[in-house]
Amino acid sequence: MIWEKIKAMFEETEVVEDLFHQEWIAILVANVPLYSKLPADLKLKLHEKIGRFIHTTRFEGCNGLELTEAMILTIAAQACMLVLNRYGDPYPDLTTVYLYPTTFSSVQRTQDANGIVTEGVVHRLGESWRTGSVVLAWDSVAQGARNPADAHNVTFHEFAHQLDHENGSTDGAPPLESREAYRSWARIFSENYAEFLELVRRGKHTLIDPYGATNPAEFYAVATETFFEKPKQLHKRYPDLYRELKDFYGVDPQDWL
């Protein structure tokens, strides 16, 4: 299994950079154009994070998908861009990434105001579970990575959810460093979310994907996509929101462009 082979390679050396031969770098350059925009020091840090991510997270192909080095590296690189300046394991609660060849189906349960629960099959590009799994459709992963300026990236989206899960509730507020940080986050996100909802309600064009109007957790996830892929536009349109995301992620994508 290709994941086990790569994992074993990382286990055999303490110097991750020794493993990042030109073939792997070429994969990142080709599949993740945003990688080429990173300054040299962040590329080295990303290599380290990728190594730790692959070491701690199992990859499994679904519906007959045969995993490749390119698939694993493409997902790992994007996931680790969200945690470049994080200490310890990139995603300590994550155990498995399940990869489908294309859109997959899952059962969604909803409850109405009267408490009646209904089930229906929905087609998805990705999912993030609190139980330690992320599910992705490879064609959507590849497409989202290839266009780093459209603010549509299913990998960024689902791994933002994975961060959101870590403090026990998926509410659009990932783990922050202090009570003051939570107060600032809550105030700024709620103000910007309310403005965003009004624009969506009125049918106006929005920089952030209208899917963010679903709930605060989705707003945070699509804002993350925009932060990494349209940083200048987000900073201009939502400067305080941009500042909160910059402080949380510990990077400023505007510097990469």
Secondary structure, DSSP 4 states (H G I P E B T S, - for coil): -HHHHHHHHHHT-S-GGGG--HHHHHHHHHH-HHHHHS-HHHHHHHHHHHHHHHHH-EEEE-TT----HHHHHHHHHHHHHTTTT--S-SSTT--EEEEESS-EEEEEEEE-TT--EEEEEEEESEEEETTTEEEEEHHHHHHHHH-TTSS--HHHHHHHHHHHHTTS--SS----SSHHHHHHHHHHHHHHHHHHHHHHHTT---SS-GGGGG-HHHHHHHHHHHHHHSHHHHHHH-HHHHHHHHHHHT--GGGG-
